[in-house]
Amino acid sequence: MIDEKRDSAAVGAVALTVATSDATASASRQQDMVQEPKERKEEKLNSSKRFLLQDWLARLPCTADAGKTIVLLAGLIAVLVVMHLGPHAPLEKAYVTCATDGCALYAHRLAESLNASAADPCQNFTLFVCDGWRRNNAYSVRQNLTVAALWALSQLAHRVHPPNKGQTAAQRGAAFYRSCDAVLRNDRDELPVVKKLLAEAKIDWPRRPEQPDVLHTLFYTSVRLRWSPFFNIEIDTTTSYATEVFLMPFEDFQLVERKYVSMEKSGVAERRRYFDILCDEFGASQADQTVVSFEEVEDVTQRMLVPLLESLPNERKAETISTAWLHRPGAQPSKARWQSALASYGVPNETVIYETEVLPFVTQFFGLWERYGEAMTEILVSWCTVQVAALYANQRLISNYYGTRDAALFHQGAFCLSKAYLVAGFSVFDPEGSGHTGSYTGDKVANIAFFVRRSFLGRLEGWKHFEPQRAVVADWDSLSVVFSAADGHGAKVVTDNRSYPDMGDSLAENWRDAAVPLRVMRHDAAYVALKSSQYHVVLKHDIVLLPFATALPQYHPNATEAVNYAGLGKEVALALSQSFLDTYILFEPAKTAIETVSSCMGTLHGASLSNNLEVLALGAVFDAYKNITGDEEIRLVGLEQYSASQIFFIASCYAKCAGTFSREFEDCNGALRHFEAFSHAFGCPRNSHMNSARRCHLF
């Protein structure tokens, strides 16, 4: 999927500039159509700057390679000879053809995916656009883009050789990311380090310890090792009158839960295979009588893990855990054990307040411990802890967790990037410390973001429930926040005044030494976005574009406006739509209007929220696109039978195409059925499936 043999010496050699007179003329029209405010002009970046990450992204197989254009055109002709492509709308406008490298590459990708014989675009647009991609690719367009972009970032990170001491934020991020990527790509086996760290927590899985100490294991794995399959434990001794101990399951427990759910669907044979690989890697002998059996793990899962999963409340709220209940006679662990465990972390025998946001989970956990005893609880805790630690160990164990190596590259790649962000901020995208983590190329990308924002604001201001005091965005004319990931200063979304230590070659030791506070992991929106492979971050009064948002098929500097607005422009609009919903859902009468439309969308299509966001985003971005291009008609080479507006909608849907093995299927039809411009572009008959007689929309 990724050509890793490209000449690394050519980094930065690809010039990302607009290469056609059509694009130049379009940029000129943009300047004429919208008078930019003074602040906007001051924020524009020098278009001559080159960004290393973007240069790498441009050199991926899916991006610019002008030398292949002739071959691609020949391939397109051959493909189109056998394809029956017949949109309903007549082709009446005079047009020009875009044959730049960006247009040719994008047209080639679309030609391989479009299949008019599979579906009429007015009956099933998703199938019409995505049939070819889904049949020929295991994973989605978005997943493939993410893996390719992560590979590009890893090439940069591996070029950096940080000093052992006195690392900058960029060097720290590069070192952490390298250590994680090396394990993922089988360049390093961390299992001996992982086993050593687990032994410090009294885990010798799959062997039973002679004297299990679950409380020690819970505290040590969370506080020292930062592996917390049941409780992230935070100890706060800053208050003058008491020590606060916060207990809460967080993302490591989600890893355990996710694997349990997938294994339940797979059946007992798949669960045994998963268990056996863990045993094999951690060095179990079948003749060893101290080794926990598969049957024991199955039993403890049903008796203890399942009730814990069922006890998680839907809503979390801060509550105090009753010390009278926690230290009641006969409780496990006893009050003395709690005091001993806390003393080892510098907490004297004074007033201690235990807090949580999931009280039913806490009471269930300690109730099960008391009911089943120390030995069975140790089996549960060690089994779940080992599954988390395995993701820091080696490639085989990582692939064992995710199911396949391809799935591991995607999910663990996002895992590595998000963790590196926690220790280095946005400078993780600038491993070589060039001072710019930006992934965009000067004014063209900035213009797309600016005009989509202005379009969204115009539609919002025309809504009958618009209230100026409800700030969706603090300053609509400013792009400083939107591109804050590109400032090269290593900032994070959540202010974190901690001084992170230098990073080395060991992933497990790096994660232990970083000791990222739970507060940061919970509330940093960029971290949440990165670990779920999102391309934007929604803040309280603005949005941030993440660097991968400008890689093909999201954006290409030499592609048409239709392609770029459908990709990058829509990414901006989706983020603004989410910010709008987050703001207005709190207030009447807007709340009622939003819920009414959501109910309408849900009744018709099920996934009401995603469709609602899509309709809002499409309206704003299509308006921006048409305002910029006017009557201009530039079509893709080899796909001239599709108008520019049709390509806009095709490109918008293509970015959502799922693969053969994709777990989630993103449908394009639900939102487009309610978008009049779509049915007009394709000439869909009234009351056809994609030209709904009943439309749901906010504004």
Secondary structure, 3 states (H helix, E strand, C coil): CCCCCCCHHHCCCCCCCCCCHHHHHHHHHHHHHCCCCHHHHHHCCCCCCCCHHHHHHHCCCCCCCHHHHHHHHHHHHHHHHHCCCCCCCCCCCCCEEECCHHHHHHHHHHHHHCCCCCCCCCCCHHHHHHHHHHHHCCCCHHHHHHHHHHHHHHHHHCCCCCCCCCCCHHHHHHHHHHHHHHHHCCCCCCHHHHHHHHHHCCCECCECCCCCCHHHHHHHHHHHCCCCCCCEEEEECCCCCCEEEEEECCHHHHHHHHHHHHHHHHCHHHHHHHHHHHHHHHCCCCCCCCECCHHHHHHHHHHHHHHHHHHCCCCCCCEEECHHHHCCCCCCCCHHHHHHHHHCCCCCCCCEEEEECCHHHHHHHHHHHHHHHHHHHHHHHHHHHHHHHHHHCCHHHHHHHHCCHHHHHHHHHHHHHHHHHHHHHHHHHCCCCCCCCCCCCHHHHHHHHHHHHHHHHHHHHCCCCCCCCCCCCCCCCCCCCCCHHHCCCCCCCCCCCCCCCCCCCCHHHHHHHHCCCHHHHHHCHHHHHHHCCCCEEECCCCEEECHHHHCCCCCCCCCCHHHHHHHHHHHHHHHHHHHHHHHHCCCCCHHHHHHHHHHHHHHHHCCHHHHHHHHHHHHHHHHHHHHHHCCCCEEECCCCCCCHHHHHHHHHHHCCCCCCCCCCCCCCHHHHCCCHHHHHHHCCCCCCCCCCCCCCCCC
